[in-house]
Amino acid sequence: MKTRITEMFGIEHPIIQGGMHYVGFAELAAAVSNAGGLGIITALTQKTPELLAKEIARCKKMTDKPIGVNLTFLPVVEAPDYPGYIDAIIDGGVKAVETAGNNPAKWLPILKENGIKVIHKCTTVRHSLKAESIGCDAVSVDGFECGGHPGEDDIPNMILLPRAAEELKIPFVASGGMSDARSLVASLAMGAEGMNMGTRFIATKDAPVHDNVKQAILNASELDTRLVMRPLRNTERVLNNKGVEKILEKEEKLGAHLKFEDIIKEVSGVYPKVMLDGEMDAGAWSCGMVAGLIHDIPTVKELVDRIMEESELLIKKRLEGLLSAS
Ligand SMILES: Cc1cc2nc3c(=O)[nH]c(=O)nc-3n(C[C@H](O)[C@H](O)[C@H](O)COP(=O)(O)O)c2cc1C
């Protein structure tokens, strides 16, 4: 399948793996790229730029296909060493960067000077247009159903994607709630030129996370995610657990008076405990509603091959069949 996204990133299939804290290590990124998609290493999971450089080098030993790096701009006072991380990306020969969390304008010149394509993750049409106007090459349009930070507008992909198609000139991928051939074909029908998956890629044999995490996704239904931190305007969709229930109780009790410090125990330093140690009640970790559609733990290659084979069947048999039946 050829779209502006496959052409832009030099990949075989229009499937991207979104950056994921403590999941987007070299193993997963290499597996996705080897399967013909675009695998993405999550920069900030590496505590220093030097460690990111090592992770990129490790990934490049596992694949000779294009890989990307996610750079998340956090709403924190003491910013991580972004210039250092960008140097590691450039020196590592990476040609794709997924930016997220905040306007990447400040970093675009250096990325572009070094021939790097930038895909910015946006949860609104407004932000997508801004990304286009500042010179991003593509957008990842992240609907309300997504795992992680869906923003504050709450527009699901059934509306958000066709709205993005109405407004954008640069190509975009559909993100949030994507899991299979139905997701890809529907996204293409709504104007996207590929899809970005987060939660679905965690429940694969290649994801280097604790088995408890994969099992929790398998056991979860579409009813099992919760939104936390809405009073702080930093909404995150997470899988429900005892830590999340504590956050929600505090949010209900404190209302508009809630401060980050009130929930710090349940949201800070949680990812290594969950992803590496399998402590499933440690606190809030991102997970999409799409958990309800995840029923197995294939390898990344099995998953991507299945999506592409079934997409072809969906388009050629089911959709064309509907037309020829009339
Ligand atoms: C466990 C987890 C961690 C994530 N961490 C990040 C992150 O560090 N930076 C980022 O930009 N997005 C992050 N995301 C969001 C994903 O890149 C992607 O946009 C999202 O998962 C898409 O929704 P889906 O889970 O329904 O596929 C994370 C998602 C999950 C599930």
PDBQT file of the ligand as one rigid body, heavy atoms in Angstrom, charges set to zero:
ROOT
HETATM    1  C1  LIG A 401       1.671   3.097  27.841  1.00  0.00    +0.000 C 
HETATM    2  C2  LIG A 401       1.628   4.285  26.939  1.00  0.00    +0.000 A 
HETATM    3  C3  LIG A 401       2.602   5.268  27.057  1.00  0.00    +0.000 A 
HETATM    4  C4  LIG A 401       2.593   6.384  26.214  1.00  0.00    +0.000 A 
HETATM    5  N1  LIG A 401       3.607   7.307  26.309  1.00  0.00    +0.000 NA
HETATM    6  C5  LIG A 401       3.657   8.342  25.431  1.00  0.00    +0.000 A 
HETATM    7  C6  LIG A 401       4.735   9.257  25.452  1.00  0.00    +0.000 A 
HETATM    8  O1  LIG A 401       5.657   9.159  26.271  1.00  0.00    +0.000 OA
HETATM    9  N2  LIG A 401       4.734  10.269  24.544  1.00  0.00    +0.000 N 
HETATM   10  C7  LIG A 401       3.738  10.399  23.606  1.00  0.00    +0.000 A 
HETATM   11  O2  LIG A 401       3.796  11.313  22.783  1.00  0.00    +0.000 OA
HETATM   12  N3  LIG A 401       2.684   9.548  23.577  1.00  0.00    +0.000 NA
HETATM   13  C8  LIG A 401       2.627   8.519  24.448  1.00  0.00    +0.000 A 
HETATM   14  N4  LIG A 401       1.580   7.630  24.383  1.00  0.00    +0.000 N 
HETATM   15  C9  LIG A 401       0.546   7.795  23.343  1.00  0.00    +0.000 C 
HETATM   16  C10 LIG A 401       0.812   6.924  22.102  1.00  0.00    +0.000 C 
HETATM   17  O3  LIG A 401       1.961   7.345  21.416  1.00  0.00    +0.000 OA
HETATM   18  C11 LIG A 401      -0.375   6.964  21.104  1.00  0.00    +0.000 C 
HETATM   19  O4  LIG A 401      -0.605   8.293  20.696  1.00  0.00    +0.000 OA
HETATM   20  C12 LIG A 401      -1.645   6.397  21.711  1.00  0.00    +0.000 C 
HETATM   21  O5  LIG A 401      -1.354   5.233  22.441  1.00  0.00    +0.000 OA
HETATM   22  C13 LIG A 401      -2.663   6.095  20.635  1.00  0.00    +0.000 C 
HETATM   23  O6  LIG A 401      -3.823   5.550  21.182  1.00  0.00    +0.000 OA
HETATM   24  P1  LIG A 401      -4.095   3.956  21.325  1.00  0.00    +0.000 P 
HETATM   25  O7  LIG A 401      -3.428   3.558  22.578  1.00  0.00    +0.000 OA
HETATM   26  O8  LIG A 401      -5.568   3.874  21.370  1.00  0.00    +0.000 OA
HETATM   27  O9  LIG A 401      -3.484   3.292  20.125  1.00  0.00    +0.000 OA
HETATM   28  C14 LIG A 401       1.565   6.523  25.239  1.00  0.00    +0.000 A 
HETATM   29  C15 LIG A 401       0.568   5.535  25.153  1.00  0.00    +0.000 A 
HETATM   30  C16 LIG A 401       0.576   4.431  25.966  1.00  0.00    +0.000 A 
HETATM   31  C17 LIG A 401      -0.499   3.395  25.816  1.00  0.00    +0.000 C 
ENDROOT
TORSDOF 0
